[in-house]
Amino acid sequence: MSLSAPEPLTATRNVSNFSCGKATLDRWLKTRALSHQQKGFTAILVVHEAGQVVGYDGLAPTAVVPSIVPRSIRTGQPPDPVPCLLLGQLATDTEWAGRGIGTGLVKHALQRCVQAAALIGGRALMVNAVDEEAVGFWRRRGFTSSKDDPLVLFRSIADIAVSLAEGTGR
Ligand SMILES: CC(C)(COP(=O)(O)OP(=O)(O)OC[C@H]1O[C@@H](n2cnc3c(N)ncnc32)[C@H](O)[C@@H]1OP(=O)(O)O)[C@@H](O)C(=O)NCCC(=O)NCCS
């Protein structure tokens, strides 16, 4: 059985067995994701095998106070709040870990962010790391922690666009 490409979450996909090892991300997928998708709070993409969700991510617009944005991204005289995009969720089922699903979802999300920011603006992509291990995952991908909260990280859309255009982005 082959994996799907990332596609929007619908009620026809089975999330009941999903387990990434982090309870908050498992619970959110099972109890909140579909309603957040249907109400337009978050755009959730899933990768599935025969309808069984094995990976997902959630993107939403956000706006943050300038002081939490790393100085290198908060250049000039930014508006207050600073328009950004938020990758609030990213997870792969542990049964499928290490096969590139997470990396594929991140790349797909980065591409969507560059396209979205070109249409409606957005200075940076913000991510909420679930724990210290996740902070390392994001730092290896060019994200910088907020000085106020190391679990909140940013990468400028301009930087993401350059790395995707060069083919080095991930
Ligand atoms: C982080 C996560 C999404 C990666 O998903 P994945 O599908 O295994 O990702 P990939 O196969 O593309 O590998 C990505 C990274 O995970 C590492 N990895 C792969 N399998 C792993 C495993 N079994 N245990 C720990 N790390 C693993 C890879 O070495 C790679 O490391 P890198 O950052 O140096 O590139 C997944 O481990 C997960 O859901 N973790 C729990 C939730 C979480 O931390 N979400 C991310 C931030 S909130």
The ligand as an SDF file (V2000), in Angstrom:
LIG
                    3D

 48 50  0  0  0  0  0  0  0  0999 V2000
    9.6250   15.3680   14.3240 C   0  0  0  0  0  0  0  0  0  0  0  0
    8.8170   14.3890   13.4740 C   0  0  0  0  0  0  0  0  0  0  0  0
    7.6150   15.1040   12.8560 C   0  0  0  0  0  0  0  0  0  0  0  0
    9.7160   13.8480   12.3780 C   0  0  0  0  0  0  0  0  0  0  0  0
    8.9320   13.0220   11.5560 O   0  0  0  0  0  0  0  0  0  0  0  0
    9.5760   11.8720   10.6040 P   0  0  0  0  0  0  0  0  0  0  0  0
    8.5370   11.5030    9.6230 O   0  0  0  0  0  0  0  0  0  0  0  0
   10.1940   10.8110   11.4100 O   0  0  0  0  0  0  0  0  0  0  0  0
   10.6950   12.7530    9.9050 O   0  0  0  0  0  0  0  0  0  0  0  0
   11.8350   12.3440    8.8960 P   0  0  0  0  0  0  0  0  0  0  0  0
   11.8050   10.8790    8.6000 O   0  0  0  0  0  0  0  0  0  0  0  0
   11.7120   13.2650    7.7520 O   0  0  0  0  0  0  0  0  0  0  0  0
   13.1290   12.6760    9.7460 O   0  0  0  0  0  0  0  0  0  0  0  0
   13.2600   13.9730   10.2990 C   0  0  0  0  0  0  0  0  0  0  0  0
   14.1760   13.9610   11.4640 C   0  0  0  0  0  0  0  0  0  0  0  0
   13.7120   13.0620   12.4930 O   0  0  0  0  0  0  0  0  0  0  0  0
   14.7710   12.1500   12.8410 C   0  0  0  0  0  0  0  0  0  0  0  0
   14.1720   10.8580   13.1380 N   0  0  0  0  0  0  0  0  0  0  0  0
   13.7660    9.9740   12.2620 C   0  0  0  0  0  0  0  0  0  0  0  0
   13.3050    8.8800   12.8850 N   0  0  0  0  0  0  0  0  0  0  0  0
   13.4210    9.1120   14.1810 C   0  0  0  0  0  0  0  0  0  0  0  0
   13.1230    8.3690   15.3350 C   0  0  0  0  0  0  0  0  0  0  0  0
   12.6200    7.1360   15.2520 N   0  0  0  0  0  0  0  0  0  0  0  0
   13.3510    8.9360   16.5300 N   0  0  0  0  0  0  0  0  0  0  0  0
   13.8640   10.1680   16.6080 C   0  0  0  0  0  0  0  0  0  0  0  0
   14.1890   10.9180   15.5390 N   0  0  0  0  0  0  0  0  0  0  0  0
   13.9680   10.3910   14.3480 C   0  0  0  0  0  0  0  0  0  0  0  0
   15.6320   12.0830   11.6150 C   0  0  0  0  0  0  0  0  0  0  0  0
   16.9470   11.7120   11.9610 O   0  0  0  0  0  0  0  0  0  0  0  0
   15.5660   13.4940   11.1050 C   0  0  0  0  0  0  0  0  0  0  0  0
   16.4820   14.2810   11.8410 O   0  0  0  0  0  0  0  0  0  0  0  0
   17.0420   15.6870   11.2940 P   0  0  0  0  0  0  0  0  0  0  0  0
   16.2710   16.7240   12.0140 O   0  0  0  0  0  0  0  0  0  0  0  0
   18.4720   15.6850   11.6740 O   0  0  0  0  0  0  0  0  0  0  0  0
   16.7840   15.7370    9.8060 O   0  0  0  0  0  0  0  0  0  0  0  0
    8.3230   13.1920   14.3360 C   0  0  0  0  0  0  0  0  0  0  0  0
    9.4490   12.5990   14.9860 O   0  0  0  0  0  0  0  0  0  0  0  0
    7.2880   13.5490   15.3720 C   0  0  0  0  0  0  0  0  0  0  0  0
    6.0950   13.5300   15.0990 O   0  0  0  0  0  0  0  0  0  0  0  0
    7.7370   13.8510   16.5970 N   0  0  0  0  0  0  0  0  0  0  0  0
    6.8120   14.1900   17.6830 C   0  0  0  0  0  0  0  0  0  0  0  0
    6.1860   15.5580   17.5050 C   0  0  0  0  0  0  0  0  0  0  0  0
    7.2010   16.6480   17.1940 C   0  0  0  0  0  0  0  0  0  0  0  0
    8.2500   16.7380   17.8000 O   0  0  0  0  0  0  0  0  0  0  0  0
    6.8410   17.5020   16.1950 N   0  0  0  0  0  0  0  0  0  0  0  0
    7.7590   18.5050   15.6470 C   0  0  0  0  0  0  0  0  0  0  0  0
    7.7730   19.8240   16.2640 C   0  0  0  0  0  0  0  0  0  0  0  0
    6.4200   20.3860   17.1650 S   0  0  0  0  0  0  0  0  0  0  0  0
  1  2  1  0
  2  3  1  0
  2  4  1  0
  2 36  1  0
  4  5  1  0
  5  6  1  0
  6  7  2  0
  6  8  1  0
  6  9  1  0
  9 10  1  0
 10 11  2  0
 10 12  1  0
 10 13  1  0
 13 14  1  0
 14 15  1  0
 15 16  1  0
 15 30  1  0
 16 17  1  0
 17 18  1  0
 17 28  1  0
 18 19  1  0
 18 27  1  0
 19 20  2  0
 20 21  1  0
 21 22  1  0
 21 27  2  0
 22 23  1  0
 22 24  2  0
 24 25  1  0
 25 26  2  0
 26 27  1  0
 28 29  1  0
 28 30  1  0
 30 31  1  0
 31 32  1  0
 32 33  2  0
 32 34  1  0
 32 35  1  0
 36 37  1  0
 36 38  1  0
 38 39  2  0
 38 40  1  0
 40 41  1  0
 41 42  1  0
 42 43  1  0
 43 44  2  0
 43 45  1  0
 45 46  1  0
 46 47  1  0
 47 48  1  0
M  END
$$$$
